Amino acid sequence: MSNRPSFAEQPGAGSSALAVRQACRSGALNAHTSGLASAHVQGNLVILPRAHAADFLRFCQANPKPCPLLGVSEAGDPALPALGEDIDIRTDLPRYRVWRDGVLADEPTDVRALWSDDLVSFVIGCSFTFEHALMAEGIALRHVAQGRNVAMYRTSMATVPAGAFHGPMVVSMRPLRAADAIRAVQITSRFPAVHGAPVHIGDPALIGIRSIADPDYGDAVEVMPGELPVFWACGVTPQAALAAARLPFAITHAPGSMLVTDLLHRQLAAF
């Protein structure tokens, strides 16, 4: 069952990015953002103390598939004007995760009470952009049709470490027919700023996933006969790196609960 608010309480696919952020800010939207403001780029979030920001920036630069950077804030500034004129990073996501010593401690709907002048925000590209491109080309996505969050898995593929940050790549999975999988490679290759082409197609065991029915994050979706599981690098990867780094304090988005920016998908197409 979906945990979204009712339709009357939340913006829809045709809503503006501002409407989605305002719904988050008011508390009307506290679940995942897949399918909302469908023309707009969404982003994963990591907020860190300034002392760790340079190492995390290097981690993103060394791992551009799972961690493609869309924006970085000034220390202590909750605004990200390059991504949206009115953004307040403390309130404008539906749900956050608070990490203490590498352990998930809380999932609040805003982080104003935790904010300080020492914090730096990183916004990382999200696969919802290429999902929009896939659906525009007639490729059906089961989790969207079912109103679920995408299935995400920790893998045996290691990221390139930087400072304290290391750990496994997290991937998202979408089951596709073979012809659609080939087309999906072509389509998503145009969007390197939001993970680009898949990192694996086929047997999940080859990348360390024991059970496709049991995702580590998000919601399970069935892989039907005649379909292939297709895996893309995922912006939840930094959460695995944060857990491994065991930082005293960090904030991220809750999986699937993204920052909706004013950027348009077409602005991120490489060709």
Secondary structure as GFF3:
##gff-version 3
##sequence-region A 1 271
A	DSSP	three_ten_helix	7	9	.	.	.	ID=ss1
A	DSSP	alpha_helix	17	26	.	.	.	ID=ss2
A	DSSP	beta_strand	40	49	.	.	.	ID=ss3
A	DSSP	alpha_helix	50	62	.	.	.	ID=ss4
A	DSSP	beta_strand	69	72	.	.	.	ID=ss5
A	DSSP	beta_strand	96	100	.	.	.	ID=ss6
A	DSSP	beta_strand	103	106	.	.	.	ID=ss7
A	DSSP	three_ten_helix	112	114	.	.	.	ID=ss8
A	DSSP	beta_strand	119	125	.	.	.	ID=ss9
A	DSSP	alpha_helix	128	136	.	.	.	ID=ss10
A	DSSP	alpha_helix	142	145	.	.	.	ID=ss11
A	DSSP	beta_strand	151	158	.	.	.	ID=ss12
A	DSSP	beta_strand	168	177	.	.	.	ID=ss13
A	DSSP	alpha_helix	178	188	.	.	.	ID=ss14
A	DSSP	three_ten_helix	192	194	.	.	.	ID=ss15
A	DSSP	beta_strand	200	201	.	.	.	ID=ss16
A	DSSP	three_ten_helix	204	207	.	.	.	ID=ss17
A	DSSP	beta_strand	227	233	.	.	.	ID=ss18
A	DSSP	alpha_helix	237	245	.	.	.	ID=ss19
A	DSSP	beta_strand	250	253	.	.	.	ID=ss20
A	DSSP	beta_strand	259	264	.	.	.	ID=ss21
A	DSSP	three_ten_helix	265	268	.	.	.	ID=ss22
###
